[in-house]
Amino acid sequence: MRWENYPNFSEKELACTFTGRCFMTEHFMGKLQELRDAYGKPLIITSGFRDPKHPIEEAKSRPGVHTRGLAVDIACDGQEAYKLIKLAINLDFKGIGIKQKASGRFIHLDTYDQEPRPNIWSY
């Protein structure tokens, strides 16, 4: 991965919080950088790559798209969430999840397109 191609992000901020490993795909990172450029403000990444051994992934019936380097969760609220969702749709992100509960609100974005699923969902 050539991190210099993604000037607003670092390997450290996208690394698995459980193992420290980071295997984001270049295609996804290109999309994420496009989103950041269009948004014009910092994005607070709360989750990037997750190793399959990460407790969140181990609790699933099968590992999710974070383990493929195709997803991030971004902290945001209200109008900022609305702006990010509009931009993500326009930039052709394939999965958009919105966690709306009072604590820990975030938007999940991914580029996984290998199977049918909802394109937009809420937690």
C-alpha positions in Angstrom: 0.0 0.0 0.0 1.3 3.4 -0.9 0.0 5.5 1.9 1.3 8.7 0.4 -1.5 8.4 -2.2 -4.0 9.0 0.7 -2.7 12.1 2.4 -5.6 12.5 4.8 -5.2 9.0 6.3 -2.6 6.8 7.9 -2.0 3.1 8.3 -2.0 3.5 12.0 -5.5 5.1 12.2 -7.0 2.4 9.9 -5.2 -0.6 11.6 -7.1 -3.2 13.6 -7.4 -2.1 17.2 -7.0 -5.7 18.3 -4.0 -7.0 16.3 -2.5 -3.8 14.8 -2.6 -5.3 11.3 -3.8 -3.2 8.4 -4.8 -4.6 5.0 -6.9 -1.9 3.4 -7.4 -2.2 -0.4 -6.1 0.5 -2.7 -9.5 0.7 -4.4 -11.3 1.4 -1.1 -8.7 3.9 0.0 -9.0 5.7 -3.3 -12.8 6.0 -2.7 -12.2 7.1 0.9 -9.8 9.8 -0.2 -12.3 11.0 -2.8 -14.9 11.2 -0.1 -12.6 13.2 2.2 -11.7 15.6 -0.7 -15.3 16.2 -1.5 -16.3 16.6 2.1 -13.5 19.1 2.8 -13.1 18.3 6.5 -11.4 15.6 8.5 -13.1 12.3 8.9 -12.9 10.6 12.3 -12.3 6.9 11.6 -13.5 4.8 14.5 -12.9 1.5 12.8 -11.0 0.5 9.7 -9.4 -2.9 9.0 -10.4 -5.6 11.4 -8.5 -8.8 11.7 -10.7 -11.9 11.6 -9.5 -12.5 15.2 -11.0 -9.2 16.4 -13.8 -9.9 18.9 -16.4 -8.1 16.8 -15.6 -10.3 13.8 -15.3 -13.5 15.9 -18.8 -12.9 17.2 -20.2 -13.0 13.6 -21.3 -16.1 11.8 -18.7 -15.1 9.1 -16.2 -12.3 8.9 -17.5 -9.0 7.6 -16.2 -6.5 5.0 -13.9 -4.8 7.5 -11.7 -8.0 7.4 -11.4 -7.5 3.6 -10.1 -4.0 3.8 -13.2 -2.6 2.2 -14.9 -0.7 5.0 -14.6 2.0 7.6 -16.8 3.5 10.3 -16.8 7.3 10.6 -18.0 9.1 13.7 -20.6 11.8 13.0 -24.0 13.2 13.9 -27.0 15.1 12.4 -26.3 17.4 9.5 -22.7 16.1 9.1 -24.1 12.5 8.7 -26.6 13.7 6.1 -23.8 15.4 4.1 -21.5 12.3 4.3 -24.3 10.0 3.2 -25.2 12.1 0.2 -21.5 12.2 -0.9 -21.1 8.5 -0.3 -24.1 7.7 -2.5 -22.7 10.1 -5.2 -19.3 8.4 -5.0 -20.9 4.9 -5.4 -20.1 3.4 -2.1 -22.0 0.1 -2.1 -22.8 -0.3 1.6 -23.9 2.5 3.9 -24.9 1.7 7.5 -26.1 4.3 10.0 -25.8 3.8 13.7 -28.3 6.2 15.2 -28.2 5.4 18.9 -27.3 8.2 21.2 -23.8 6.9 22.2 -21.3 6.1 19.5 -23.1 7.3 16.4 -21.3 6.5 13.2 -21.7 5.8 9.5 -20.3 2.5 8.1 -19.1 2.8 4.4 -17.9 0.0 2.2 -17.3 -0.9 -1.4 -18.3 -4.6 -1.2 -20.5 -5.6 -4.2 -20.2 -9.4 -4.4 -23.6 -10.4 -3.1 -27.1 -9.0 -2.8 -27.7 -7.2 0.5 -29.3 -3.9 1.5 -27.3 -0.9 0.2 -28.4 1.3 3.1 -29.4 0.1 6.5 -29.5 1.4 10.1 -28.3 -0.2 13.4 
